[in-house]
Amino acid sequence: MSDTPPAPPDPLDIAQRLIRFDTTNPPGNERACIEYLERLFAGSGFDTKLLARDPERPNLLARLPGGGAAPLLLYGHVDVVPTDGQVWDRPPFSGEIADGLVWGRGAVDMKGGLAMMASALLRMKAAGETPPGDVIFAAVSDEEAGGDAGSRFLVEQHPGEFEGVRYAIGEVGGFATQVSGSRVYPVMVAEKQSCLLILTFRGPSGHGSLARRGGAMAHMAEAVRRIEAARLPVHITPVARESLSALARALPFPNSLLVRMLLRRRLTDWTLGRIGERGAVFDAMLHNTVAPTVVAGGSRPNVTPGEVSLQLDGRILPGFTPEDLVRELRSVLGDLCDGPVAPEIEVRHYDPGPADPDMGLFGTLASVIEEADPGSVAVPALIPGTTDARFFSRLGIQTYGFLPMNLPREIDFTAMFHAGNERIPVDSLEFGARAIQTVIRRYNGSQEKRP
């Protein structure tokens, strides 16, 4: 009999196993999935911990001891969004392989990424490699519904587990995308802040058979119309300037010129109009935004409601506040905010984030990608959504969205977030695991500059 230990599972095996756990949130039920990862790491000799606010929704920490450099954090979530009402060509929790792709909910967001991270660490452990500093792996619950049982819990109740950590790798970024013939890898360095606004409109109520005009419902409808018709003011933040400048350098003329025009405040909105729907991400990078998402009011079809409410999904740029967002919203609503018909505007929820990113590790990440995929270029990115990065930032930890995937031209990664037929190329999982392993080897824990 051979005494050679078995080889660690490759990222495809891990991704398939993770996808087959139905961790739809709500309710999550992440325990079985987290325990699978805990067995995987503990069985390979890692020190592991399970920490939980809710026993059915634990979080895993595993540590690979390293040298004297500051620790590096790799983290991601195991919960996924629902599949209800979506069209799937393959069962969403099958982890099936077809046409060189692994299919299933979480393949993209983000069980595939967790599989890359886990595989990179397990391989290093099996090979007896000692990284420059400790590497902490965190698999968390509840990201898709606010993070209260996951990253928020860890940061608020167990901050000591992350002592000394300055940089982290998580979602969203590192995937290849085709931009005007150039192969670009956006690496998330910053994200917008989430802010839920509630607008409450009031007016006379009465019998629905009497045609009352100018009531609560009418004012709400006019508010939605004005929000849809106008952008909030342009803001060119330092991270947006750095991101778009890097993209412009990577693109051929005339697209490079269009991107540079976005950075000229007087031309920003005009240029977005010329770019059209393809510029939606740029639009979000350069404005605070509000999107009407939920309407509530009325109880019976024959009663004109005296009160209706409108929920707005607000997204705030780094360095701005909810007060800034409300002020800009009022400017768009105009005279609707005057007199007795003025809506009550309430900030119901707000998750702050850092004003400026720490770019210290970006050079290392970019060089790894550009060496692994010659001819490509990595650019820093500000994403319009939010991730668990907002919680870890409270501990002074800078997260980079870096789940490297050398996707073919026909795969639109961003279009599969929370969508049906979520899938990822098998080859991209291996590409990502190797890239993350290279980053761990090169990381020195100190302020770095791109070569």
N, C-alpha and C positions, 0 to 999 in steps of 0.2 A: 504493500500500500504506500502511496505517496504522502509525504508530510507537507506537500505544497498547499497553502491555503487557497480556497476557491477565489477566483477573480471577482472583483466587485461588480455588481450589476451595471450594465451600461445605461445611459440616460433614456434610451427607448424603453427598456424594461421598467425602469422606475416610473416614467411618464404614464405608461399603460396601467400600471398598478394604481397610481394616484387617480387617474381618470375614472377608474372603475368604482371608486368610493363616491357615492352620491352625497356630496356636501353642499347641496343647494341651500342657499341662505336667503330668506329664512327657511327652516330653523337652523341650518348649519349642520348639526350633528357631526362635527369634525373629529370626534374622539377616535374612531376606528382608523381613520386616515393618519392622524397624528401618531397613534400608537404603532402603525406600520413603519413610519419613518423612525420612530424611537428605537424599535427593534433592529432596524437596518443599521443605525449608527452605533447603538450599544453593542451589537453583535460584532462590529468591526473594531471595537476597542475605544470608542469615543466616550468621554464623560458627558452624560446627558442629564437633563432636568425636564420635568413636566410641571408647568406652572399654570394655574387655572383660576379664574373667577367663578366659572361654571364648570363642574366636573365633566359635562358632556362636550365642553368646548375648550380643551386644553391647548397650550402652546408648548412647543418643543424648543429647547436650547441644547445644542451640541457644540463642543469646543475641541478644536484641533490645536494642541500646544505648539508654539513657535518660538522664535528667537526673541531678541530684545526690542523689536519694532512695536509700535502701537498696534493694538488689535484691529482687525478688519472684520466688519459685520456683513454677512450675506443673509438676506431675509426675503420671505415671500409668504403669501397666504394660500391656504388649501381650500377655502370656501369658494363657491362659484355662484353665479346668478341663475335664476330659474330658466327653464327651457320651454315653459308653457307658451302655447300659441305660435311656436316657431316651426319652420319646416326643416327637417333633418333627413338627409339621404341615408344616414347610418345611425344606429342607436347612440344617443348622446353620452351614455355612460359605458360604452363598450370598449373604448380604447382600440378600436379595430384599425388594422393597417390595410390601406387600399391605395393604389396608384402612387406608392412611395410616400404616403402621408399617414400620420396617425390622427384619427378622428375622435372627437369627443369634447364635451363641455370641460373647459379648463386647459385644453391643449395650448391655447394662446394665453389665457388669463386665469391663473398663471402656473398651472401644474407642470407645464412643459419647462418653464423657467426654473422652478424648484428642482426638477429632475436634473437639469444641467448643473446647478449648484451642488446638489447632493453627490452626483457622479464625480465632479471634480474633486471634492473633498475625500470621498471614499477611495478614489484612485491614489491620491497623495498619501493617505494613510497606509494603504496596502503596499505602496512602493517605499515606505519608510522615509518619506520626505518630511523635512522640518521647514515650515514656511518662515519668512522673516519675522513675523509676529503671530500671536494667537489668531486663529480664525474662528469666529463665532457664527454658527448656522442657526437661524431662527425660522421655524415654520409656525405661522400664526393662524388663528381663527378670526372670523368675523370682519374681514376687511371690507367686504361688499356691503355691509349694513352699518358702517360707522366705526368699527374697530373697538367698541367698548370692552368686549371680551378678549380682544387680541392685543394689538400693539399699544393701544391706549392703556390697557391694564398693565402691560409689562413696563411701560415707561413711567407710569405713576406709582406702581406698587413695587417694582423690582429694578429701579434705575441702576443699582450697584452691579447688576449683571453686565452692564455695558460700560463700566468704568474704563476710561482711557480710549474709547473708540472715537475716532474722528471722522472716518469715512465708512460708507456702506454701499453695497450694491443691491438694488431691488428692481422693481418695474418703474417706468415703462420706457423702453428704448433699446438701442443696439441692434435693431432689425434693419435689413437692407430695404431701401425703397428707391424707385426710379424717379428721378426728377429731371425732366428735360434731357434725357439721355445720359445723365450722370448717375452713378451708383452712390447713394448717400446713406450713411448710418447716423440717424439722430440719436444722441445720448442725452437723456433727461438730466438736467442739472437744477431745474426749478419747476415749480408748479403753481397754479393759481390757488387762491384761497376760497373755500366754500362758504357761502353766506345765504341762508334761507330768509327771504323776506315774505311777510304776510301783509297784503293790502286789504283793508276792510272798508267797504263802501256801504253807506247807509242812505236811506231815503224813505219816502212814504210807502206804506204797504196798503193792501186793500184787495178787493175782489178782482179776479183776473179778467172779468168781462168788461171792466172799465179801462179804457185805453189811457193809462197814465204814462206820461213821457218824462224823461229826465230823472228817473229813479235810480236806485242802487245798481240794478242790472245794466242800465244804459251807460252809466258812468264807468262801470267796470269794462264794458265792451269797448268804450272809447279809449280807455287806458291801454287795453291790449292792442288796439289799432295803432296808437302812437308809439308804443314800445316796438312793434313790428316794423314801423315805418322809419325809425331813426336809430342810428348807432349812438352810443355814448361817446364822450370825447376820446380823441386819440392820445395815447400815452406811450412814449418810446422809452421803456425802462432799460437800464444797463444790460440786463440779460437778454432782452429782445434784440438790442442793437448788436450784441456780440454774436448771437445766434444767426441773425439775418445777414450780417456782414460775412460770416464764415460761409453761409450758403451761397451768397452772391459770388464769392471767390471761386466756388466750386462749379458754377454754372456757366454755360456758354452765353454769348450775346445772341439775342436781345433779352433773354430771360434774366440774365444777371442784372441788367439795367432795371427791369421791373422790380426786382427784389430791392435794389438800392433805392428806388423811388418810394418804396414803402417806408423807408427811414426818414423821408422828408415830410414833416408833419402836415404841411399844406397839401401834399399830394397823396397822402396815405389812403384816404377813403376813395378818392378818384381811381387810384391804382387798384384797390380791391375790387372796384366795380368792373375794371377791365379784366381782371383775372377770373372773376366769377366764382362759381361754387368750389373750384379747386383752391381758392384762397381762404377757405373757412378757418383753417388752422392759423393762418396769418392774422385774420380778423380777430380771433380770440387772443392772440399774443399781444395785440396792440390796443385793446380796449378792455375795460371792465364790461361785463355783460350781465343781462338779466333775461331769463327765458320764462314765459308763462307756462306753468306745468300742471297746476291743480286749481279747479274752481269748485267752490262749495257755497250753497245757499238755496233757500227755498225748501218747502216741505210738501206742498200739494200743487197739482197743476192748475187749480183755480184760485190760487192766492199769489198776488204779486209780493215778492219778498221785500222786507224792509232792510235786510242786511245780506250782503254777499261778500265772500272773500276770495282773493286771488293769491296763490302761492307763486313766488318767483324764485327760480334757481339762480342765485347770484354767484358770479365767479369774479374774484377780485385779484388784480395784478399784484405781484410782490411789491411791498412798500406802501400799499394803499390800505385803507381801513373801511369798515362798514359805513362810517359817517361819510366818507368820500363817495361811496356807491349810492347812498340815499340822496346826497346832494345832486349827483348827476342824474339820478332817476327823476327827481323833482323837476330838473330843467327840461327833461323830455316830456313829462306830463303837463308842464306849463300851467295854464289857468285851471286845470282840473284840481290842482292843489290849493286853490283859493276858495275862500268862503265856506258856506255850510255844506257844500258837496265834497269838500276835500277828504280824501281817504285817510284813514289812520294807517301809518306805515310802521311796522314792527319788525325788528331784527330778531327772528325766532332762534336762529342757530348760527354760530360763526366759529370756524376753526382757523386760528391764525397760523401764518407761516413766516419763514425768515424773509427779510427784504432782499438780501443779495446772496447768491450762491458762493461757496468756497470752491474754486476751480482747481484746487491743488492736485487732484488725482486725474483730472481730465486728460492731461497729456499722455499718461500711461495707458488709459483706456483707448484713446484714439490711435496710438501707435500699435497696440495689439490688433485692433480691427483692421487697420490699413495694411499691416503685414500679412494678416490671415487672408485678406481679400484684396490683392494688389489692384491698384487703379481706383479703389474706392476712397471716399473721404468721410471722416466722422465730424459731425458738427454738434455743438451744444444746443439743447432744445428746452424751451419752456412749454410745458404741456398744459392744456386747458382744464384737465380734470384734476382730481386729487388722489393721493395714495397714502399709505401709512408713513410716508416720508415726513408728513407734517407732525407726527407724534415724535419720531426720533429726532427731529430738528430741535425739540425742546431740550434735549440732552447735548446740544451742540454737535450733532452728527449730521454730516452732509451726505445725502443719498444721491447716487447716480443711477438712473434707469439704464441698466446695462444687461440685457439678456440677448447675447449676440446670436443672430440668425442670418445666414447667407441666403435669403429667400430668392427664389426665381422671380422673374419679371411678372409672371401671371398671378402671383400670390400677393394680395393686398392685405397686409397684416392688420392695419387699423380697422378695416371693414369687418373683421371677424370678432372684434371685442363685443361680447354680450350678444352675439348674433347666432343664428342657426348655422349648421355645417361648419362649426369651428374645427380647425385642423392645422397641422403644422408638418412640414417635410421632415421625414426621419433623419435625413442628412443634416438638417439644421440643428437638431438636438446634439449631435456629435460635435458639430462646429462650435456651438455655444459652450459645451462642457470643456473643450480644449482651450477656448479663448479665456474662460474664467480661470482655468488652472494656470494659464500663462500670467494673467493679472496677479494672482496670488503670489506667484514666484517672484514677480518684479516689484511688488509693493514694498516700500520701505518705511511707510508710516509717517513720513515727514512731508513738508510742503514740497511739492514737485512742480517742475515746469516742463512744458512740452519741448522735446528736443528740436 
